[in-house]
Amino acid sequence: MNRLLWILIVAIGAGVLLLMLNDSAGSTFGIENYDFSQLIWLGALAALVGAGLLRSGRPLGTMVRSLGAWGAIVLVLIAGYQYRYELQDFASRITAGLVPGSPLALGVEEGHATVTLDKAGSGHFEARVTINGTPILTVVDTGATSTVLTAEDALAAGFNSAALRFTIPISTANGMTRAAAVRTDELSIGGIVRRDMPIMIAAPGTLGQSLLGMNFIGSLSGFDVRGDRMILRD
């Protein structure tokens, strides 16, 4: 093994020397220098692995199967890396089907984050937003001027409804009610993040579902609806 190690060191040293001598030429033995350097390291690695297997004394058939298994694992890892964005979209689609309001897909367009939502069974677009670190299911309501939380969702997000003054009149599906104005530390959906955003908290017992309103939608560069999907663009 010591002899093999010295042979590898000499081979690597000779390869590095050839690369240095042929740096200006850009190729070595007709091979581009970058590819030649990769060939050196891969050859050294293959020699080490091969020597280790031979010294183990295992039958040739067993060694071939082991190499095949490791090769398959490497190929799977490479494929997973190359298709990582497609796998993320696939996982998002599964999550969207299991968890209401979860983004159907997350992406980036021209350097800006995008979020795709799927229409819920109710016929409305639902969005699971994170407010002050707490996930909250909301209905996207382009008719609502402000984002409005139910008293229960507000409490989960860290707002104490008992300490608020519900003096602002707002219109809901159940008619007129009153709300209190607060500001979030952070409101996000997917990669779209807003900090210090003003929102409303409805008086207890007056709102059945939290609403994602136009103060958030209007802060986006754009949004559009395509059939049963809504795309939000930061």
SEDOKE-237093 format. One line per 2 residues: number of its first residue (from 1); their letters; for each residue x, z, y of N, C-alpha, C. Coordinates in Angstrom, 3 decimals, m for minus. Layout:
// residues N
NUM = a = X:Z:Y:X:Z:Y:X:Z:Y; ...
***
This chain:
// residues 234
1 = mn = 0.836:0.000:m1.201:0.000:0.000:0.000:0.873:0.000:1.255; 2.002:0.747:1.179:2.899:0.778:2.326:3.466:m0.610:2.607
3 = rl = 3.786:m1.338:1.524:4.320:m2.687:1.686:3.282:m3.580:2.359; 2.009:m3.471:1.924:0.941:m4.280:2.525:0.787:m3.947:4.003
5 = lw = 0.882:m2.657:4.332:0.733:m2.237:5.726:1.806:m2.875:6.597; 3.041:m2.888:6.089:4.120:m3.498:6.862:3.914:m5.003:6.994
7 = il = 3.429:m5.630:5.938:3.160:m7.080:5.999:2.103:m7.374:7.061; 1.062:m6.538:7.098:0.002:m6.736:8.092:0.529:m6.538:9.503
9 = iv = 1.375:m5.516:9.686:1.939:m5.254:11.017:2.779:m6.435:11.486; 3.593:m6.975:10.563:4.433:m8.124:10.904:3.563:m9.343:11.223
11 = ai = 2.515:m9.560:10.412:1.639:m10.718:10.629:0.925:m10.618:11.971; 0.420:m9.417:12.276:m0.265:m9.228:13.559:0.712:m9.410:14.720
13 = ga = 1.924:m8.852:14.568:2.931:m9.008:15.619:3.291:m10.466:15.845; 3.444:m11.218:14.737:3.767:m12.644:14.862:2.624:m13.391:15.550
15 = gv = 1.375:m13.018:15.199:0.228:m13.668:15.829:0.162:m13.392:17.315; 0.424:m12.149:17.697:0.414:m11.783:19.121:1.527:m12.524:19.864
17 = ll = 2.705:m12.630:19.240:3.816:m13.347:19.862:3.463:m14.817:20.077; 2.810:m15.438:19.076:2.402:m16.842:19.219:1.390:m17.005:20.341
19 = lm = 0.479:m16.048:20.468:m0.508:m16.111:21.545:0.153:m16.017:22.907; 1.165:m15.155:23.008:1.878:m15.006:24.280:2.629:m16.284:24.625
21 = ln = 3.272:m16.891:23.628:4.054:m18.108:23.872:3.160:m19.290:24.228; 1.932:m19.293:23.673:1.037:m20.434:23.886:m0.068:m20.123:24.895
23 = ds = 0.146:m19.081:25.694:m0.885:m18.689:26.658:m1.203:m19.809:27.637; m0.187:m20.439:28.172:m0.412:m21.519:29.143:m1.012:m22.749:28.487
25 = ag = m0.685:m22.985:27.216:m1.223:m24.159:26.517:m2.699:m23.987:26.185; m3.105:m22.751:25.991:m4.516:m22.500:25.720:m4.912:m22.614:24.274
27 = st = m3.988:m23.011:23.396:m4.314:m23.126:21.975:m3.074:m22.859:21.143; m3.289:m22.475:19.882:m2.209:m22.215:18.935:m2.539:m22.915:17.629
29 = fg = m1.635:m23.815:17.204:m1.880:m24.620:15.995:m3.211:m25.369:16.090; m3.530:m25.818:17.305:m4.768:m26.584:17.489:m6.025:m25.741:17.587
31 = ie = m5.873:m24.434:17.538:m7.021:m23.519:17.634:m6.978:m22.828:18.990; m8.127:m22.759:19.678:m8.150:m22.073:20.963:m7.668:m20.636:20.789
33 = ny = m6.924:m20.151:21.795:m6.279:m18.845:21.676:m7.281:m17.718:21.393; m8.468:m17.779:22.004:m9.462:m16.733:21.746:m9.863:m16.733:20.275
35 = df = m10.134:m17.932:19.727:m10.514:m18.031:18.313:m9.356:m17.623:17.410; m8.134:m17.970:17.820:m6.966:m17.611:17.014:m6.785:m16.088:16.967
37 = sq = m7.015:m15.421:18.109:m6.892:m13.959:18.123:m7.950:m13.311:17.227; m9.172:m13.874:17.246:m10.208:m13.347:16.364:m9.830:m13.554:14.894
39 = li = m9.203:m14.699:14.610:m8.784:m14.997:13.241:m7.740:m13.989:12.753; m6.842:m13.588:13.642:m5.817:m12.609:13.272:m6.457:m11.288:12.859
41 = wl = m7.351:m10.775:13.708:m7.951:m9.471:13.425:m8.871:m9.521:12.205; m9.636:m10.593:12.086:m10.513:m10.704:10.917:m9.699:m10.842:9.629
43 = ga = m8.606:m11.594:9.715:m7.753:m11.736:8.534:m7.133:m10.407:8.136; m6.673:m9.633:9.122:m6.086:m8.327:8.824:m7.124:m7.393:8.225
45 = la = m8.332:m7.411:8.777:m9.391:m6.556:8.248:m9.757:m6.944:6.824; m9.869:m8.247:6.589:m10.200:m8.716:5.238:m9.105:m8.325:4.244
47 = al = m7.843:m8.407:4.661:m6.734:m8.035:3.773:m6.785:m6.553:3.434; m7.091:m5.704:4.432:m7.181:m4.263:4.177:m8.321:m3.941:3.219
49 = vg = m9.490:m4.561:3.460:m10.638:m4.305:2.585:m10.354:m4.792:1.171; m9.770:m5.989:1.072:m9.466:m6.534:m0.249:m8.470:m5.680:m1.006
51 = ag = m7.439:m5.218:m0.290:m6.434:m4.374:m0.944:m7.054:m3.065:m1.418; m7.934:m2.503:m0.597:m8.594:m1.254:m0.985:m9.438:m1.424:m2.232
53 = ll = m10.161:m2.542:m2.304:m10.990:m2.789:m3.488:m10.135:m3.008:m4.736; m9.036:m3.734:m4.600:m8.178:m3.984:m5.754:m7.547:m2.696:m6.262
55 = rs = m7.144:m1.819:m5.347:m6.521:m0.566:m5.753:m7.527:0.418:m6.348; m8.823:0.190:m6.091:m9.822:1.111:m6.632:m9.977:0.973:m8.140
57 = gr = m9.533:m0.176:m8.695:m9.607:m0.384:m10.134:m11.009:m0.690:m10.631; m11.945:m0.997:m9.736:m13.315:m1.285:m10.147:m13.399:m2.690:m10.713
59 = pl = m14.355:m2.959:m11.635:m14.517:m4.313:m12.193:m14.804:m5.327:m11.094; m14.372:m6.568:m11.316:m14.533:m7.630:m10.324:m16.005:m7.828:m9.964
61 = gt = m16.898:m7.810:m10.957:m18.321:m8.011:m10.699:m18.882:m6.944:m9.777; m18.466:m5.699:m9.988:m18.926:m4.591:m9.138:m18.423:m4.754:m7.717
63 = mv = m17.159:m5.193:m7.572:m16.606:m5.399:m6.234:m17.340:m6.510:m5.497; m17.659:m7.587:m6.225:m18.381:m8.704:m5.597:m19.754:m8.254:m5.116
65 = rs = m20.433:m7.458:m5.948:m21.759:m6.959:m5.541:m21.652:m6.044:m4.328; m20.619:m5.216:m4.307:m20.428:m4.320:m3.158:m20.172:m5.107:m1.879
67 = lg = m19.301:m6.117:m1.993:m19.026:m6.950:m0.824:m20.273:m7.681:m0.365; m21.059:m8.164:m1.329:m22.303:m8.851:m0.978:m23.267:m7.929:m0.258
69 = aw = m23.366:m6.678:m0.735:m24.273:m5.712:m0.106:m23.837:m5.412:1.328; m22.515:m5.184:1.508:m22.025:m4.917:2.858:m22.197:m6.133:3.760
71 = ga = m21.988:m7.330:3.195:m22.191:m8.546:3.988:m23.635:m8.684:4.448; m24.580:m8.348:3.533:m25.999:m8.421:3.891:m26.325:m7.425:5.000
73 = iv = m25.744:m6.212:4.915:m25.984:m5.200:5.952:m25.466:m5.685:7.297; m24.273:m6.274:7.299:m23.704:m6.784:8.554:m24.571:m7.885:9.132
75 = lv = m25.062:m8.787:8.285:m25.920:m9.874:8.754:m27.219:m9.337:9.341; m27.787:m8.313:8.710:m29.020:m7.713:9.227:m28.781:m7.085:10.593
77 = li = m27.650:m6.395:10.734:m27.324:m5.778:12.023:m27.129:m6.830:13.104; m26.442:m7.917:12.760:m26.229:m8.988:13.734:m27.556:m9.626:14.125
79 = ag = m28.406:m9.884:13.113:m29.711:m10.488:13.398:m30.567:m9.559:14.254; m30.497:m8.260:13.963:m31.259:m7.300:14.755:m30.822:m7.296:16.206
81 = yq = m29.500:m7.416:16.431:m28.999:m7.451:17.810:m29.427:m8.735:18.510; m29.310:m9.865:17.818:m29.651:m11.139:18.429:m31.137:m11.244:18.759
83 = yr = m31.980:m10.611:17.934:m33.431:m10.687:18.145:m33.987:m9.363:18.662; m33.152:m8.597:19.398:m33.576:m7.268:19.843:m34.772:m7.333:20.790
85 = ye = m34.816:m8.359:21.654:m35.933:m8.435:22.594:m37.226:m8.797:21.873; m37.148:m9.703:20.906:m38.337:m10.047:20.130:m38.831:m8.840:19.327
87 = lq = m37.881:m8.043:18.786:m38.268:m6.850:18.041:m38.905:m5.812:18.955; m38.409:m5.708:20.206:m39.021:m4.790:21.161:m40.451:m5.196:21.463
89 = df = m40.668:m6.513:21.638:m42.030:m6.992:21.890:m42.929:m6.713:20.698; m42.396:m6.910:19.484:m43.183:m6.654:18.278:m43.570:m5.182:18.199
91 = as = m42.598:m4.295:18.490:m42.882:m2.861:18.462:m43.907:m2.496:19.527; m43.815:m3.143:20.703:m44.772:m2.864:21.773:m46.176:m3.283:21.363
93 = ri = m46.291:m4.403:20.668:m47.603:m4.857:20.220:m48.206:m3.883:19.196; m47.369:m3.378:18.297:m47.852:m2.397:17.327:m48.308:m1.130:18.041
95 = ta = m47.485:m0.655:18.984:m47.827:0.564:19.728:m49.104:0.378:20.529; m49.259:m0.810:21.138:m50.459:m1.079:21.939:m51.714:m1.022:21.083
97 = gl = m51.591:m1.420:19.806:m52.744:m1.361:18.928:m53.062:0.045:18.454; m52.042:0.908:18.403:m52.243:2.269:17.900:m52.538:3.269:19.008
99 = vp = m51.914:3.075:20.179:m52.061:4.016:21.293:m52.744:3.307:22.455; m53.996:3.639:22.778:m54.713:2.956:23.863:m53.943:3.007:25.170
101 = gs = m53.926:1.862:25.869:m53.293:1.803:27.173:m51.803:1.577:27.152; m51.172:1.584:25.969:m49.731:1.335:25.910:m49.456:m0.115:26.289
103 = pl = m48.344:m0.385:26.995:m48.031:m1.758:27.379:m47.928:m2.660:26.153; m48.517:m3.861:26.265:m48.413:m4.828:25.185:m47.002:m5.401:25.119
105 = al = m46.381:m5.548:26.272:m45.015:m6.071:26.323:m44.352:m5.623:27.609; m43.048:m5.400:27.525:m42.231:m5.080:28.684:m41.202:m6.187:28.834
107 = gv = m40.903:m6.551:30.062:m39.940:m7.619:30.252:m39.351:m7.610:31.642; m38.574:m8.654:31.931:m37.950:m8.819:33.241:m38.088:m10.274:33.644
109 = ee = m38.580:m10.520:34.857:m38.680:m11.860:35.399:m37.965:m11.886:36.749; m36.934:m12.742:36.833:m36.168:m12.877:38.068:m35.664:m11.527:38.571
111 = gh = m35.236:m10.690:37.649:m34.678:m9.395:38.003:m35.686:m8.313:38.270; m36.979:m8.609:38.117:m38.028:m7.633:38.365:m38.728:m7.271:37.060
113 = at = m39.028:m5.977:36.904:m39.693:m5.511:35.684:m41.126:m6.027:35.632; m41.589:m6.367:34.439:m42.977:m6.777:34.227:m43.579:m5.953:33.101
115 = vt = m44.890:m5.756:33.178:m45.626:m5.034:32.151:m46.880:m5.829:31.827; m47.130:m6.049:30.545:m48.321:m6.763:30.112:m49.276:m5.786:29.436
117 = ld = m50.517:m5.758:29.904:m51.545:m4.876:29.360:m52.580:m5.679:28.604; m53.151:m5.073:27.583:m54.194:m5.696:26.786:m55.535:m5.089:27.164
119 = ka = m56.591:m5.905:27.158:m57.915:m5.395:27.497:m58.412:m4.483:26.382; m58.968:m3.351:26.773:m59.460:m2.376:25.796:m60.829:m2.799:25.271
121 = gs = m61.284:m2.103:24.237:m62.593:m2.403:23.660:m63.738:m2.212:24.639; m63.528:m1.407:25.672:m64.551:m1.168:26.682:m64.724:m2.353:27.614
123 = gh = m63.801:m3.321:27.544:m63.850:m4.467:28.446:m63.019:m4.280:29.693; m62.409:m3.102:29.865:m61.562:m2.822:31.017:m60.101:m2.817:30.586
125 = fe = m59.224:m3.026:31.566:m57.798:m2.902:31.293:m57.400:m1.440:31.456; m56.776:m0.917:30.425:m56.320:0.462:30.462:m54.801:0.499:30.521
127 = ar = m54.259:1.477:31.220:m52.805:1.606:31.351:m52.415:3.051:31.134; m51.478:3.274:30.223:m50.943:4.621:30.016:m49.757:4.796:30.960
129 = vt = m50.011:5.462:32.080:m48.979:5.673:33.085:m48.347:7.044:32.874; m47.182:7.216:33.449:m46.495:8.515:33.392:m46.431:9.081:34.807
131 = in = m47.035:10.235:34.991:m47.043:10.893:36.296:m46.318:12.222:36.164; m45.236:12.346:36.909:m44.406:13.562:36.859:m44.009:13.913:35.430
133 = gt = m43.743:12.861:34.632:m43.290:13.063:33.261:m44.394:13.219:32.238; m45.663:13.175:32.668:m46.789:13.365:31.753:m47.529:12.043:31.545
135 = pi = m47.681:11.568:30.298:m48.442:10.332:30.066:m49.937:10.571:30.280; m50.554:9.671:31.033:m51.975:9.788:31.362:m52.634:8.426:31.183
137 = lt = m53.742:8.397:30.469:m54.489:7.159:30.265:m55.380:6.897:31.473; m55.217:5.725:32.080:m56.007:5.366:33.250:m56.699:4.029:33.022
139 = vv = m57.738:3.780:33.793:m58.391:2.474:33.841:m57.888:1.759:35.086; m57.446:0.517:34.934:m57.000:m0.258:36.088:m58.238:m0.667:36.876
141 = dt = m58.337:m0.204:38.109:m59.527:m0.433:38.931:m59.095:m1.037:40.264; m59.217:m2.366:40.375:m58.826:m3.035:41.614:m59.843:m2.783:42.729
143 = ga = m60.964:m2.162:42.387:m61.943:m1.816:43.410:m61.724:m0.439:43.993; m60.796:0.318:43.399:m60.506:1.661:43.899:m59.344:1.585:44.884
145 = ts = m59.534:2.133:46.075:m58.482:2.093:47.098:m57.250:2.871:46.658; m57.467:4.003:46.010:m56.360:4.878:45.629:m56.396:5.172:44.135
147 = tv = m55.264:5.560:43.612:m55.203:6.091:42.255:m55.835:7.483:42.269; m56.766:7.710:41.335:m57.504:8.976:41.309:m57.388:9.589:39.921
149 = lt = m57.002:10.851:39.855:m56.900:11.569:38.596:m58.088:12.498:38.420; m58.489:12.671:37.161:m59.469:13.709:36.873:m58.782:15.067:37.052
151 = ae = m59.567:16.107:37.213:m58.998:17.445:37.380:m58.178:17.828:36.156; m58.618:17.404:34.960:m57.909:17.751:33.729:m56.548:17.042:33.665
153 = da = m56.534:15.738:34.011:m55.269:14.998:34.002:m54.319:15.517:35.078; m54.895:15.902:36.220:m54.063:16.442:37.300:m53.380:17.734:36.872
155 = la = m54.132:18.582:36.164:m53.555:19.837:35.685:m52.412:19.560:34.710; m52.610:18.570:33.825:m51.562:18.215:32.863:m50.321:17.695:33.572
157 = ag = m50.509:17.025:34.719:m49.379:16.470:35.471:m48.739:17.488:36.404; m49.236:18.724:36.386:m48.606:19.781:37.164:m49.258:20.115:38.486
159 = fn = m50.453:19.549:38.753:m51.165:19.860:40.002:m52.189:20.972:39.741; m52.190:21.965:40.582:m53.111:23.091:40.441:m54.374:22.803:41.251
161 = sa = m55.429:22.383:40.549:m56.672:22.024:41.234:m57.265:23.199:41.993; m57.033:24.411:41.495:m57.617:25.591:42.141:m57.039:25.813:43.535
163 = al = m55.850:25.298:43.776:m55.205:25.501:45.081:m55.459:24.347:46.047; m56.263:23.351:45.630:m56.491:22.168:46.458:m57.813:22.271:47.208
165 = rf = m57.898:21.535:48.298:m59.132:21.470:49.079:m59.723:20.073:48.908; m60.889:19.999:48.292:m61.535:18.716:48.014:m62.423:18.345:49.204
167 = ti = m61.802:17.710:50.172:m62.496:17.428:51.432:m62.628:15.934:51.727; m62.016:15.075:50.893:m62.026:13.642:51.174:m63.130:12.973:50.365
169 = pi = m64.119:12.334:51.012:m65.195:11.672:50.269:m64.697:10.388:49.603; m65.038:10.221:48.325:m64.689:8.999:47.596:m65.890:8.535:46.798
171 = st = m65.922:7.238:46.479:m67.014:6.667:45.699:m66.534:6.416:44.282; m67.285:6.894:43.298:m66.959:6.677:41.892:m68.138:6.016:41.199
173 = an = m67.976:5.715:39.915:m69.075:5.108:39.155:m70.275:6.036:39.075; m70.038:7.334:39.247:m71.133:8.300:39.202:m71.693:8.613:40.590
175 = gm = m71.218:7.864:41.607:m71.693:8.111:42.964:m70.616:8.729:43.830; m71.013:9.290:44.947:m70.072:9.889:45.892:m69.634:11.278:45.416
177 = tr = m68.362:11.560:45.625:m67.838:12.885:45.328:m66.717:13.171:46.327; m66.020:14.242:46.134:m64.922:14.597:47.032:m63.632:14.771:46.235
179 = aa = m62.545:14.532:46.922:m61.234:14.586:46.268:m60.227:15.236:47.197; m59.078:15.581:46.618:m57.966:16.152:47.375:m56.792:15.183:47.315
181 = av = m56.033:15.097:48.391:m54.878:14.200:48.453:m53.600:14.953:48.078; m52.806:14.349:47.203:m51.506:14.913:46.819:m50.509:13.770:46.729
183 = rt = m49.252:14.097:46.460:m48.219:13.075:46.276:m47.493:13.356:44.966; m47.200:12.294:44.248:m46.498:12.436:42.976:m44.991:12.466:43.193
185 = de = m44.293:13.129:42.290:m42.833:13.003:42.284:m42.456:11.607:41.796; m43.138:11.178:40.726:m42.866:9.859:40.160:m44.082:9.362:39.406
187 = ls = m44.397:8.097:39.588:m45.468:7.438:38.847:m44.872:6.161:38.264; m44.991:5.983:36.962:m44.368:4.814:36.342:m45.234:4.264:35.229
189 = ig = m45.062:2.970:35.002:m45.643:2.310:33.838:m44.613:1.305:33.353; m44.099:1.524:32.142:m42.997:0.697:31.663:m41.796:0.855:32.568
191 = gi = m41.240:m0.268:33.009:m40.082:m0.231:33.895:m40.435:m0.232:35.366; m41.719:m0.172:35.699:m42.160:m0.158:37.096:m42.312:1.294:37.531
193 = vr = m41.542:1.699:38.524:m41.490:3.106:38.934:m41.770:3.216:40.433; m42.618:4.180:40.792:m42.875:4.490:42.195:m42.699:5.992:42.396
195 = rd = m42.020:6.356:43.464:m41.793:7.767:43.769:m42.501:8.151:45.062; m42.888:9.427:45.123:m43.552:9.968:46.306:m44.776:9.141:46.683
197 = mp = m45.580:8.811:45.689:m46.770:7.989:45.929:m47.989:8.871:46.163; m48.784:8.589:47.209:m49.996:9.363:47.437:m51.083:9.002:46.424
199 = im = m51.744:9.999:45.870:m52.867:9.787:44.957:m53.957:10.802:45.293; m55.109:10.631:44.654:m56.222:11.551:44.841:m56.494:12.313:43.539
201 = ia = m57.021:13.517:43.700:m57.485:14.299:42.556:m58.957:14.590:42.784; m59.793:14.127:41.846:m61.233:14.309:41.993:m61.608:15.764:41.732
203 = ap = m62.664:16.196:42.378:m63.161:17.551:42.157:m63.540:17.723:40.693; m63.328:18.902:40.128:m63.621:19.135:38.702:m65.046:18.722:38.332
205 = gt = m65.167:18.016:37.207:m66.471:17.632:36.673:m67.099:16.420:37.312; m66.363:15.713:38.201:m66.980:14.585:38.910:m66.452:13.227:38.479
207 = lg = m65.372:13.187:37.698:m64.778:11.915:37.279:m64.443:11.982:35.805; m64.927:10.998:35.057:m64.719:11.027:33.611:m63.427:10.382:33.145
209 = qs = m62.829:9.500:33.965:m61.620:8.784:33.560:m60.729:8.566:34.779; m59.455:8.859:34.653:m58.525:8.625:35.756:m58.412:7.131:36.039
211 = ll = m58.194:6.793:37.323:m58.177:5.397:37.760:m56.819:5.041:38.351; m56.290:3.871:37.970:m55.083:3.325:38.589:m55.554:2.358:39.664
213 = gm = m55.418:2.768:40.927:m56.023:2.023:42.025:m55.081:1.106:42.770; m55.592:0.579:43.900:m54.880:m0.451:44.630:m53.657:0.061:45.380
215 = nf = m53.550:1.359:45.613:m52.322:1.814:46.268:m51.105:1.581:45.369; m51.317:1.603:44.044:m50.239:1.239:43.117:m50.199:m0.268:42.902
217 = ig = m51.349:m0.885:42.620:m51.394:m2.326:42.364:m50.874:m3.091:43.577; m51.233:m2.626:44.783:m50.804:m3.312:45.991:m49.318:m3.194:46.267
219 = sl = m48.640:m2.247:45.620:m47.193:m2.105:45.820:m46.399:m3.082:44.963; m47.084:m3.805:44.066:m46.420:m4.762:43.194:m46.197:m6.080:43.918
221 = sg = m45.248:m6.872:43.413:m45.036:m8.203:43.982:m46.157:m9.144:43.573; m46.867:m8.790:42.511:m47.998:m9.609:42.083:m48.549:m9.157:40.747
223 = fd = m49.769:m9.582:40.457:m50.368:m9.353:39.144:m51.370:m10.464:38.901; m51.599:m10.778:37.648:m52.616:m11.776:37.326:m53.203:m11.475:35.963
225 = vr = m54.393:m12.011:35.748:m55.120:m11.810:34.498:m55.210:m13.136:33.770; m54.792:m13.140:32.518:m54.859:m14.332:31.674:m55.654:m13.992:30.433
227 = gd = m56.927:m14.280:30.461:m57.786:m13.945:29.333:m57.892:m12.445:29.173; m57.457:m11.963:28.025:m57.529:m10.535:27.733:m56.236:m9.803:28.075
229 = rm = m55.400:m10.415:28.895:m54.132:m9.783:29.250:m53.944:m9.731:30.752; m53.391:m8.646:31.203:m53.037:m8.480:32.616:m51.524:m8.286:32.708
231 = il = m50.892:m9.034:33.610:m49.449:m8.950:33.787:m49.171:m8.335:35.154; m48.436:m7.245:35.165:m48.028:m6.574:36.405:m46.571:m6.918:36.666
233 = rd = m46.253:m7.283:37.911:m44.871:m7.647:38.284:m44.379:m6.752:39.393; m43.254:m6.100:39.159:m42.695:m5.194:40.156:m42.245:m5.957:41.409
***
